[in-house]
Amino acid sequence: MPMSPFLARLRDKVGSELLMLPSASGFVFDEAGRVLMARHGDVGLWAAPGGGIDPDERPEDAVVRELREELGIEIEVRGLIGVYGGPEFRTLYPNGHQVGYVIAVYGCAIVSGDPEPDGVEINDFRWVPEQELPGLHTTPWTPLVAPTAFAWWRDQAG
């Protein structure tokens, strides 16, 4: 679902003006320490999958829902990596909508399913080792969060 009904109602009132939105992102790691990265179709950039938090939804529940919707996988949230925001978390979408995200970033693992992009929000995915992440065309916030996420995984794996 590209835009929730809640967000659509807000957009009807404020147009494309800047909205600050809560969101959740899942850094899903495999046994080898690679992270699941998704290419977001609307902006064509790679990032950890996730999305907006709906009214009255817990951030942990939102990340589980988003990964189910976008990639068809069931995940287990294993810990909070951090909460992030700032100028690097601002997005201007092709339709002119401006969003500043505050993102709750979780460390996760797949419980069941194989990633399959929904073809709407996500059009590709790949498992990426830490040393290859700088070679991807990512969102501006990914390089700020990824080192902490990989450090989190190493602490969990060790």
N, C-alpha and C positions, 0 to 999 in steps of 0.2 A: 504494500500500500504506500504509494509515494507521499501522500499527505493525509494526516489523520483528520477526521471530521472537526475535532477541536481546533487544530491549526488552520483548517480551511475557514472556519468561522472568524478566527482572529484576523486572517489575511483579508477577509471581506471588509473588515473595519479599518485596518491600518495600511492596506495596500502592500507595497513592497518595502516599506520602512523597516529599519533594523528591529528585529525581535531578539531578545535574549532567551534562549531555550535550554532546558535541561536535557541531557542525553546520556546514554550509556554505551560503552564500547567494550567488546570482549577481545582480549589478547589470548587467543586459543593456541596452546602449545601442544606439539606432539612429543612422543618419547625422546626424539632426537634433539629437542630444543628448538625446532623450527616453529615459526609463528604463521598462523593462517592470515593471509592478506587478501583483501577483496578489492576489485576494481569497481568503483562506483560509477555507474553509467551516466548519471546526470552531469558529473564534472570530469569524468575520465581519469580520476586519480586513485591511487592505491592507498588503502588505510585498513586498519583493523575494523571488522564489521561491527555494526551497532546502529543506533538511531535514537529518535526522540522518546522521551518518557511521557506517557499519557497521564492525564489528570488522575490522581489517586493511585497511580501505579508506583510500586517500589522500584528503585533503580535496578536492583538485582533481577527482579522479574522482567523488567524491560529488556535487559540484555539477553536473557533466555528467549523471550518472545521474538526479538529482532533477528537473532541468529536462526531461529526456526523458520521465520518468514522469508528471510533473505537467502539462506543457504540450505534449508531443509535438514538441519542437524539439531540434535538435542545436546545441550552442553551442561556441564556442572561448573558452577562458579566456585572457585577455590580460594579467592581472596580479593580484597580491594587493593589495587596497585596505587591509586591516587585519584584526586579530583583536580581537573585542570581547566583553565580558561585564560583569556587574554587575547591580544590582537591576532595571534597565529591561529586562533580558533574561530575566526570570522570567515564567513563564506558568502560570496555573491553568486547566486545561482543563475543559470542561463536565462531564466524568466524574469530576472531583475530582483528577485526576493533576496533581502539581506538578513543574515542570521549570525548571531554571536552565540556559540555553544559553550556551555559549561558541562564538561564530560566527566562522568564517573567511569573510571577505567578499571576493569576487572581482569584478573588472571583466570583462565578457564581451560577446561579439557572437554573433548568430545566424549559423550556417553554412548550415543548411537547415531548411526547414519553416516553417509558420505556426503561431503559438500557438493551441492548442485546449485549454481546461481539461479536466482528467480527470473533473470532476464529483464527485470524492470528496474530495480534499484542496484542490483549487482549483476555485472555481465561477465565476470571472470574471477578466478581465485587461484592462489598458489601458496604452497608452503615455502617459507623463506627463512634461511639461516641468517643469523645476525650480521655476518660479514657481507651478505648480498643485499641487505635492505637499502643501503645508500644508493644502489644502482636503480632502484625503482623510482618512478615519477609519483611521489607521494603527496598527501596533503601537507600543508606547512606545519601542522602540529605533530605529525608522526615522528620526525627526528627528535622532537623534544621529549616525547613520551617513551619511545621504543627502548632507549638505553635503560630506563628504570624498569620497564616491563621485562626485559631480558635478565636484568639483575634479580628481579623478583623470581623468575623461573629458576635461575641457578640456585637461589637460596632454597626453593622448594624441592629441587631435584637432589640437592646435596645432602 
